Amino acid sequence: MLMPGLVLHEGSGAFTEMADAIFREAKALDLSRAAWSRLMHPGRSPQN
């Protein structure tokens, strides 16, 4: 989700920082989703 009006060029620091932030956020979301499904279905291992 890029801010409208914000032009980012690959190789620029801003692009890399934003990509890193999005990646970290997605990873955290994934971890919490796994934790949530473990909570909802105890004893069942999550499929990866």
PDB file of N, CA, C and O in Angstrom, chain B, residues numbered from 101:
ATOM      1  N   MET B 101       0.842  -1.196   0.000  1.00  0.00           N
ATOM      2  CA  MET B 101       0.000   0.000   0.000  1.00  0.00           C
ATOM      3  C   MET B 101       0.877   1.246   0.000  1.00  0.00           C
ATOM      4  O   MET B 101       1.384   1.683   1.033  1.00  0.00           O
ATOM      5  N   LEU B 102       1.033   1.792  -1.186  1.00  0.00           N
ATOM      6  CA  LEU B 102       1.870   2.974  -1.341  1.00  0.00           C
ATOM      7  C   LEU B 102       1.007   4.211  -1.250  1.00  0.00           C
ATOM      8  O   LEU B 102      -0.151   4.206  -1.667  1.00  0.00           O
ATOM      9  N   MET B 103       1.576   5.271  -0.704  1.00  0.00           N
ATOM     10  CA  MET B 103       0.827   6.516  -0.598  1.00  0.00           C
ATOM     11  C   MET B 103       0.684   7.132  -1.977  1.00  0.00           C
ATOM     12  O   MET B 103       1.671   7.231  -2.706  1.00  0.00           O
ATOM     13  N   PRO B 104      -0.513   7.548  -2.356  1.00  0.00           N
ATOM     14  CA  PRO B 104      -0.702   8.172  -3.659  1.00  0.00           C
ATOM     15  C   PRO B 104       0.139   9.428  -3.763  1.00  0.00           C
ATOM     16  O   PRO B 104       0.253  10.188  -2.801  1.00  0.00           O
ATOM     17  N   GLY B 105       0.724   9.648  -4.921  1.00  0.00           N
ATOM     18  CA  GLY B 105       1.530  10.843  -5.112  1.00  0.00           C
ATOM     19  C   GLY B 105       2.975  10.636  -4.718  1.00  0.00           C
ATOM     20  O   GLY B 105       3.816  11.507  -4.942  1.00  0.00           O
ATOM     21  N   LEU B 106       3.268   9.489  -4.132  1.00  0.00           N
ATOM     22  CA  LEU B 106       4.636   9.214  -3.725  1.00  0.00           C
ATOM     23  C   LEU B 106       5.297   8.340  -4.779  1.00  0.00           C
ATOM     24  O   LEU B 106       4.909   7.190  -4.982  1.00  0.00           O
ATOM     25  N   VAL B 107       6.298   8.899  -5.447  1.00  0.00           N
ATOM     26  CA  VAL B 107       6.975   8.138  -6.494  1.00  0.00           C
ATOM     27  C   VAL B 107       8.256   7.549  -5.932  1.00  0.00           C
ATOM     28  O   VAL B 107       9.124   8.272  -5.443  1.00  0.00           O
ATOM     29  N   LEU B 108       8.367   6.242  -6.005  1.00  0.00           N
ATOM     30  CA  LEU B 108       9.553   5.575  -5.479  1.00  0.00           C
ATOM     31  C   LEU B 108      10.291   4.893  -6.616  1.00  0.00           C
ATOM     32  O   LEU B 108       9.686   4.219  -7.450  1.00  0.00           O
ATOM     33  N   HIS B 109      11.584   5.074  -6.642  1.00  0.00           N
ATOM     34  CA  HIS B 109      12.394   4.427  -7.665  1.00  0.00           C
ATOM     35  C   HIS B 109      13.145   3.281  -7.026  1.00  0.00           C
ATOM     36  O   HIS B 109      13.666   3.420  -5.919  1.00  0.00           O
ATOM     37  N   GLU B 110      13.206   2.156  -7.706  1.00  0.00           N
ATOM     38  CA  GLU B 110      13.979   1.036  -7.176  1.00  0.00           C
ATOM     39  C   GLU B 110      15.412   1.482  -6.998  1.00  0.00           C
ATOM     40  O   GLU B 110      15.954   2.217  -7.823  1.00  0.00           O
ATOM     41  N   GLY B 111      16.021   1.031  -5.915  1.00  0.00           N
ATOM     42  CA  GLY B 111      17.399   1.404  -5.666  1.00  0.00           C
ATOM     43  C   GLY B 111      17.499   2.614  -4.754  1.00  0.00           C
ATOM     44  O   GLY B 111      18.554   2.875  -4.176  1.00  0.00           O
ATOM     45  N   SER B 112      16.399   3.355  -4.622  1.00  0.00           N
ATOM     46  CA  SER B 112      16.441   4.494  -3.702  1.00  0.00           C
ATOM     47  C   SER B 112      16.261   3.975  -2.280  1.00  0.00           C
ATOM     48  O   SER B 112      15.620   2.947  -2.059  1.00  0.00           O
ATOM     49  N   GLY B 113      16.827   4.690  -1.326  1.00  0.00           N
ATOM     50  CA  GLY B 113      16.741   4.257   0.060  1.00  0.00           C
ATOM     51  C   GLY B 113      15.306   4.161   0.538  1.00  0.00           C
ATOM     52  O   GLY B 113      14.955   3.258   1.298  1.00  0.00           O
ATOM     53  N   ALA B 114      14.465   5.105   0.087  1.00  0.00           N
ATOM     54  CA  ALA B 114      13.072   5.127   0.524  1.00  0.00           C
ATOM     55  C   ALA B 114      12.352   3.861   0.072  1.00  0.00           C
ATOM     56  O   ALA B 114      11.564   3.280   0.819  1.00  0.00           O
ATOM     57  N   PHE B 115      12.633   3.441  -1.162  1.00  0.00           N
ATOM     58  CA  PHE B 115      11.977   2.240  -1.679  1.00  0.00           C
ATOM     59  C   PHE B 115      12.360   1.028  -0.840  1.00  0.00           C
ATOM     60  O   PHE B 115      11.505   0.236  -0.443  1.00  0.00           O
ATOM     61  N   THR B 116      13.655   0.893  -0.576  1.00  0.00           N
ATOM     62  CA  THR B 116      14.147  -0.250   0.191  1.00  0.00           C
ATOM     63  C   THR B 116      13.576  -0.249   1.603  1.00  0.00           C
ATOM     64  O   THR B 116      13.164  -1.288   2.119  1.00  0.00           O
ATOM     65  N   GLU B 117      13.557   0.924   2.218  1.00  0.00           N
ATOM     66  CA  GLU B 117      13.023   1.016   3.582  1.00  0.00           C
ATOM     67  C   GLU B 117      11.558   0.628   3.616  1.00  0.00           C
ATOM     68  O   GLU B 117      11.120  -0.095   4.511  1.00  0.00           O
ATOM     69  N   MET B 118      10.793   1.115   2.628  1.00  0.00           N
ATOM     70  CA  MET B 118       9.366   0.816   2.611  1.00  0.00           C
ATOM     71  C   MET B 118       9.141  -0.670   2.362  1.00  0.00           C
ATOM     72  O   MET B 118       8.290  -1.293   2.997  1.00  0.00           O
ATOM     73  N   ALA B 119       9.911  -1.233   1.434  1.00  0.00           N
ATOM     74  CA  ALA B 119       9.780  -2.660   1.145  1.00  0.00           C
ATOM     75  C   ALA B 119      10.103  -3.482   2.393  1.00  0.00           C
ATOM     76  O   ALA B 119       9.411  -4.452   2.706  1.00  0.00           O
ATOM     77  N   ASP B 120      11.156  -3.083   3.098  1.00  0.00           N
ATOM     78  CA  ASP B 120      11.533  -3.779   4.334  1.00  0.00           C
ATOM     79  C   ASP B 120      10.416  -3.694   5.366  1.00  0.00           C
ATOM     80  O   ASP B 120      10.091  -4.682   6.025  1.00  0.00           O
ATOM     81  N   ALA B 121       9.834  -2.514   5.500  1.00  0.00           N
ATOM     82  CA  ALA B 121       8.771  -2.311   6.485  1.00  0.00           C
ATOM     83  C   ALA B 121       7.560  -3.175   6.146  1.00  0.00           C
ATOM     84  O   ALA B 121       6.972  -3.808   7.023  1.00  0.00           O
ATOM     85  N   ILE B 122       7.192  -3.196   4.865  1.00  0.00           N
ATOM     86  CA  ILE B 122       6.045  -3.997   4.434  1.00  0.00           C
ATOM     87  C   ILE B 122       6.327  -5.477   4.674  1.00  0.00           C
ATOM     88  O   ILE B 122       5.459  -6.225   5.124  1.00  0.00           O
ATOM     89  N   PHE B 123       7.562  -5.887   4.366  1.00  0.00           N
ATOM     90  CA  PHE B 123       7.942  -7.286   4.554  1.00  0.00           C
ATOM     91  C   PHE B 123       7.865  -7.676   6.021  1.00  0.00           C
ATOM     92  O   PHE B 123       7.318  -8.724   6.366  1.00  0.00           O
ATOM     93  N   ARG B 124       8.419  -6.824   6.887  1.00  0.00           N
ATOM     94  CA  ARG B 124       8.382  -7.109   8.327  1.00  0.00           C
ATOM     95  C   ARG B 124       6.943  -7.183   8.823  1.00  0.00           C
ATOM     96  O   ARG B 124       6.597  -8.045   9.631  1.00  0.00           O
ATOM     97  N   GLU B 125       6.107  -6.269   8.329  1.00  0.00           N
ATOM     98  CA  GLU B 125       4.716  -6.230   8.764  1.00  0.00           C
ATOM     99  C   GLU B 125       3.989  -7.499   8.331  1.00  0.00           C
ATOM    100  O   GLU B 125       3.230  -8.089   9.100  1.00  0.00           O
ATOM    101  N   ALA B 126       4.232  -7.905   7.097  1.00  0.00           N
ATOM    102  CA  ALA B 126       3.584  -9.108   6.578  1.00  0.00           C
ATOM    103  C   ALA B 126       4.026 -10.333   7.370  1.00  0.00           C
ATOM    104  O   ALA B 126       3.226 -11.224   7.654  1.00  0.00           O
ATOM    105  N   LYS B 127       5.314 -10.366   7.724  1.00  0.00           N
ATOM    106  CA  LYS B 127       5.849 -11.480   8.481  1.00  0.00           C
ATOM    107  C   LYS B 127       5.205 -11.529   9.866  1.00  0.00           C
ATOM    108  O   LYS B 127       4.837 -12.600  10.348  1.00  0.00           O
ATOM    109  N   ALA B 128       5.074 -10.373  10.496  1.00  0.00           N
ATOM    110  CA  ALA B 128       4.470 -10.297  11.824  1.00  0.00           C
ATOM    111  C   ALA B 128       3.008 -10.734  11.761  1.00  0.00           C
ATOM    112  O   ALA B 128       2.521 -11.440  12.645  1.00  0.00           O
ATOM    113  N   LEU B 129       2.317 -10.307  10.708  1.00  0.00           N
ATOM    114  CA  LEU B 129       0.914 -10.665  10.530  1.00  0.00           C
ATOM    115  C   LEU B 129       0.789 -12.176  10.376  1.00  0.00           C
ATOM    116  O   LEU B 129      -0.117 -12.796  10.933  1.00  0.00           O
ATOM    117  N   ASP B 130       1.709 -12.756   9.614  1.00  0.00           N
ATOM    118  CA  ASP B 130       1.721 -14.190   9.392  1.00  0.00           C
ATOM    119  C   ASP B 130       1.928 -14.936  10.707  1.00  0.00           C
ATOM    120  O   ASP B 130       1.252 -15.929  10.976  1.00  0.00           O
ATOM    121  N   LEU B 131       2.862 -14.454  11.522  1.00  0.00           N
ATOM    122  CA  LEU B 131       3.142 -15.087  12.811  1.00  0.00           C
ATOM    123  C   LEU B 131       1.924 -15.016  13.715  1.00  0.00           C
ATOM    124  O   LEU B 131       1.581 -15.992  14.382  1.00  0.00           O
ATOM    125  N   SER B 132       1.270 -13.860  13.735  1.00  0.00           N
ATOM    126  CA  SER B 132       0.121 -13.723  14.624  1.00  0.00           C
ATOM    127  C   SER B 132      -1.049 -14.559  14.111  1.00  0.00           C
ATOM    128  O   SER B 132      -1.863 -15.037  14.901  1.00  0.00           O
ATOM    129  N   ARG B 133      -1.140 -14.739  12.791  1.00  0.00           N
ATOM    130  CA  ARG B 133      -2.200 -15.579  12.240  1.00  0.00           C
ATOM    131  C   ARG B 133      -1.973 -17.027  12.667  1.00  0.00           C
ATOM    132  O   ARG B 133      -2.916 -17.737  13.014  1.00  0.00           O
ATOM    133  N   ALA B 134      -0.712 -17.455  12.636  1.00  0.00           N
ATOM    134  CA  ALA B 134      -0.381 -18.820  13.055  1.00  0.00           C
ATOM    135  C   ALA B 134      -0.689 -19.004  14.542  1.00  0.00           C
ATOM    136  O   ALA B 134      -1.235 -20.027  14.955  1.00  0.00           O
ATOM    137  N   ALA B 135      -0.328 -17.995  15.333  1.00  0.00           N
ATOM    138  CA  ALA B 135      -0.585 -18.064  16.770  1.00  0.00           C
ATOM    139  C   ALA B 135      -2.090 -18.111  17.037  1.00  0.00           C
ATOM    140  O   ALA B 135      -2.548 -18.845  17.913  1.00  0.00           O
ATOM    141  N   TRP B 136      -2.853 -17.328  16.282  1.00  0.00           N
ATOM    142  CA  TRP B 136      -4.299 -17.290  16.452  1.00  0.00           C
ATOM    143  C   TRP B 136      -4.915 -18.635  16.100  1.00  0.00           C
ATOM    144  O   TRP B 136      -5.805 -19.112  16.804  1.00  0.00           O
ATOM    145  N   SER B 137      -4.452 -19.250  15.021  1.00  0.00           N
ATOM    146  CA  SER B 137      -5.035 -20.531  14.641  1.00  0.00           C
ATOM    147  C   SER B 137      -4.646 -21.620  15.639  1.00  0.00           C
ATOM    148  O   SER B 137      -5.390 -22.580  15.836  1.00  0.00           O
ATOM    149  N   ARG B 138      -3.469 -21.468  16.274  1.00  0.00           N
ATOM    150  CA  ARG B 138      -3.101 -22.412  17.337  1.00  0.00           C
ATOM    151  C   ARG B 138      -4.035 -22.242  18.531  1.00  0.00           C
ATOM    152  O   ARG B 138      -4.413 -23.217  19.181  1.00  0.00           O
ATOM    153  N   LEU B 139      -4.401 -20.994  18.810  1.00  0.00           N
ATOM    154  CA  LEU B 139      -5.324 -20.716  19.911  1.00  0.00           C
ATOM    155  C   LEU B 139      -6.696 -21.311  19.620  1.00  0.00           C
ATOM    156  O   LEU B 139      -7.324 -21.916  20.490  1.00  0.00           O
ATOM    157  N   MET B 140      -7.148 -21.131  18.391  1.00  0.00           N
ATOM    158  CA  MET B 140      -8.485 -21.578  18.015  1.00  0.00           C
ATOM    159  C   MET B 140      -8.562 -23.100  17.898  1.00  0.00           C
ATOM    160  O   MET B 140      -9.597 -23.699  18.192  1.00  0.00           O
ATOM    161  N   HIS B 141      -7.468 -23.717  17.471  1.00  0.00           N
ATOM    162  CA  HIS B 141      -7.464 -25.165  17.284  1.00  0.00           C
ATOM    163  C   HIS B 141      -6.300 -25.792  18.041  1.00  0.00           C
ATOM    164  O   HIS B 141      -5.321 -26.210  17.424  1.00  0.00           O
ATOM    165  N   PRO B 142      -6.389 -25.866  19.364  1.00  0.00           N
ATOM    166  CA  PRO B 142      -5.291 -26.430  20.152  1.00  0.00           C
ATOM    167  C   PRO B 142      -5.060 -27.899  19.803  1.00  0.00           C
ATOM    168  O   PRO B 142      -6.008 -28.654  19.585  1.00  0.00           O
ATOM    169  N   GLY B 143      -3.805 -28.286  19.756  1.00  0.00           N
ATOM    170  CA  GLY B 143      -3.485 -29.676  19.469  1.00  0.00           C
ATOM    171  C   GLY B 143      -3.329 -29.954  17.991  1.00  0.00           C
ATOM    172  O   GLY B 143      -2.826 -31.008  17.601  1.00  0.00           O
ATOM    173  N   ARG B 144      -3.759 -29.013  17.164  1.00  0.00           N
ATOM    174  CA  ARG B 144      -3.635 -29.218  15.721  1.00  0.00           C
ATOM    175  C   ARG B 144      -2.470 -28.390  15.208  1.00  0.00           C
ATOM    176  O   ARG B 144      -2.430 -27.178  15.421  1.00  0.00           O
ATOM    177  N   SER B 145      -1.524 -29.030  14.537  1.00  0.00           N
ATOM    178  CA  SER B 145      -0.374 -28.277  14.044  1.00  0.00           C
ATOM    179  C   SER B 145      -0.778 -27.503  12.792  1.00  0.00           C
ATOM    180  O   SER B 145      -1.474 -28.040  11.930  1.00  0.00           O
ATOM    181  N   PRO B 146      -0.347 -26.249  12.687  1.00  0.00           N
ATOM    182  CA  PRO B 146      -0.704 -25.422  11.526  1.00  0.00           C
ATOM    183  C   PRO B 146       0.007 -25.898  10.269  1.00  0.00           C
ATOM    184  O   PRO B 146       1.183 -26.261  10.314  1.00  0.00           O
ATOM    185  N   GLN B 147      -0.694 -25.896   9.164  1.00  0.00           N
ATOM    186  CA  GLN B 147      -0.069 -26.267   7.896  1.00  0.00           C
ATOM    187  C   GLN B 147       0.676 -25.065   7.344  1.00  0.00           C
ATOM    188  O   GLN B 147       0.173 -23.942   7.367  1.00  0.00           O
ATOM    189  N   ASN B 148       1.881 -25.315   6.848  1.00  0.00           N
ATOM    190  CA  ASN B 148       2.658 -24.206   6.284  1.00  0.00           C
ATOM    191  C   ASN B 148       2.672 -24.292   4.776  1.00  0.00           C
ATOM    192  O   ASN B 148       3.275 -23.447   4.115  1.00  0.00           O
TER     193      ASN B 148
END
